[in-house]
């Protein structure tokens, strides 16, 4: 028989912070161009809980994090050019942030949370509201760099 736990509160240890795991949605320009960042971790997250040694950050704060601290680059041998005796390197970057699924919402659904250290936070946002900015494409639909 399986034991089911109902979590009422998360309490991280020492200088750890539990934050949401909000991802960017897929965005396209008016011309239908894919604008990247889909399904990647947003640079800003909401604090859920803080450890006892964390100062200046409280639950509910919006914090800007540094996900690059958790980036892992994997190297694999790629195409081989036997004439020039060169093996190309295929690199793949992925983020390895500790993530947990918590089933605590009133409707029985779940949410993804991450646990990070207080030194992974750049700053806390105060008095700002965040909205996704609309992408404005030129009238001809061509985005030029």
C-alpha positions as CSV (number, residue, x, y, z in Angstrom):
1,X,0.0,0.0,0.0
2,X,1.4,3.4,-1.0
3,X,1.7,6.3,1.4
4,X,0.4,9.6,0.2
5,X,1.8,12.8,1.8
6,X,-0.1,16.1,1.8
7,X,2.5,18.9,1.9
8,X,1.3,22.0,3.7
9,X,4.5,24.0,3.5
10,X,8.0,23.6,2.0
11,X,10.9,24.7,4.1
12,X,14.3,24.7,2.3
13,X,17.5,24.4,4.3
14,X,20.2,27.0,5.0
15,X,20.5,29.4,2.0
16,X,18.3,27.5,-0.4
17,X,15.2,29.1,-2.0
18,X,12.2,27.4,-3.6
19,X,11.0,29.2,-6.7
20,X,8.4,28.5,-9.4
21,X,9.5,26.9,-12.7
22,X,7.8,29.2,-15.2
23,X,8.7,28.6,-18.9
24,X,8.4,30.8,-21.9
25,X,5.5,30.0,-24.2
26,X,5.9,29.6,-28.0
27,X,5.8,33.0,-29.6
28,X,5.5,33.9,-33.3
29,X,5.7,37.2,-35.1
30,X,2.8,38.5,-37.2
31,X,4.6,37.1,-40.2
32,X,4.7,33.6,-38.5
33,X,8.3,33.6,-37.6
34,X,9.3,31.5,-34.6
35,X,10.8,33.8,-31.9
36,X,12.8,31.2,-29.9
37,X,12.9,30.8,-26.1
38,X,9.8,28.4,-26.2
39,X,9.9,26.0,-23.3
40,X,13.0,27.6,-21.7
41,X,13.2,28.8,-18.2
42,X,12.3,32.4,-17.6
43,X,15.0,34.6,-16.1
44,X,12.5,35.8,-13.5
45,X,10.6,33.5,-11.1
46,X,8.4,33.9,-8.0
47,X,9.7,32.8,-4.6
48,X,7.7,30.1,-2.9
49,X,9.7,29.6,0.3
50,X,13.2,30.6,1.7
51,X,15.6,28.9,4.0
52,X,16.5,30.3,7.5
53,X,19.8,31.9,6.3
54,X,18.4,33.8,3.4
55,X,18.3,37.6,3.9
56,X,16.3,40.2,2.0
57,X,14.2,37.7,0.0
58,X,10.6,36.7,1.0
59,X,7.9,34.4,-0.4
60,X,6.0,36.1,-3.1
61,X,9.0,38.2,-4.3
62,X,9.8,38.1,-8.0
63,X,13.5,37.4,-8.4
64,X,15.8,37.4,-11.4
65,X,17.9,34.3,-11.4
66,X,21.0,33.1,-13.2
67,X,20.1,29.8,-14.8
68,X,23.5,29.6,-16.5
69,X,25.1,28.5,-13.3
70,X,23.2,25.2,-13.8
71,X,24.1,24.8,-17.5
72,X,25.9,21.6,-18.6
73,X,27.5,21.3,-22.0
74,X,27.8,17.9,-23.5
75,X,30.3,17.2,-26.2
76,X,29.8,14.5,-28.8
77,X,32.0,13.6,-31.8
78,X,30.3,14.9,-34.9
79,X,31.0,14.5,-38.6
80,X,34.4,13.3,-39.5
81,X,36.4,14.7,-42.4
82,X,39.0,12.1,-43.2
83,X,40.7,14.2,-45.9
84,X,41.6,16.9,-43.4
85,X,41.8,14.6,-40.4
86,X,39.2,16.7,-38.5
87,X,36.4,15.6,-36.2
88,X,33.8,18.2,-35.7
89,X,32.4,18.7,-32.2
90,X,28.7,18.7,-31.6
91,X,27.8,20.6,-28.4
92,X,24.5,20.4,-26.6
93,X,23.7,22.7,-23.7
94,X,21.1,21.8,-21.1
95,X,20.1,23.2,-17.7
96,X,20.3,20.9,-14.7
97,X,18.4,22.8,-12.0
98,X,16.9,20.6,-9.3
99,X,13.2,20.5,-10.1
100,X,10.4,18.9,-8.1
101,X,6.7,18.3,-8.9
102,X,4.4,19.3,-6.0
103,X,0.8,18.2,-6.0
104,X,-0.6,20.8,-3.7
105,X,-3.1,22.9,-5.7
106,X,-6.7,23.0,-4.5
107,X,-8.0,21.3,-7.6
108,X,-5.5,18.4,-7.2
109,X,-3.2,19.5,-10.0
110,X,0.5,19.9,-9.7
111,X,3.2,22.5,-10.3
112,X,6.9,22.4,-11.0
113,X,9.2,24.1,-8.5
114,X,13.0,24.6,-8.5
115,X,15.4,24.9,-5.6
116,X,18.3,27.3,-6.0
117,X,20.8,29.0,-3.8
118,X,20.5,32.6,-2.7
119,X,23.8,33.4,-4.6
120,X,22.0,32.4,-7.9
121,X,19.8,35.5,-7.7
122,X,20.8,38.7,-9.3
123,X,18.2,40.9,-7.7
124,X,14.6,41.2,-6.4
125,X,12.1,43.1,-8.4
126,X,10.1,45.7,-6.4
127,X,7.0,47.6,-7.4
128,X,6.9,46.3,-11.0
129,X,4.3,44.3,-12.9
130,X,5.4,41.9,-15.6
131,X,3.6,41.3,-18.8
132,X,4.8,39.6,-22.0
133,X,5.7,42.4,-24.4
134,X,4.0,42.1,-27.8
135,X,6.4,41.6,-30.7
136,X,6.0,44.3,-33.3
137,X,6.9,43.3,-36.9
138,X,7.5,45.8,-39.7
139,X,4.6,46.2,-42.1
140,X,6.3,44.1,-44.8
141,X,6.7,41.3,-42.3
142,X,10.4,41.0,-42.6
143,X,12.6,41.4,-39.6
144,X,16.0,42.8,-40.4
145,X,19.0,42.8,-38.1
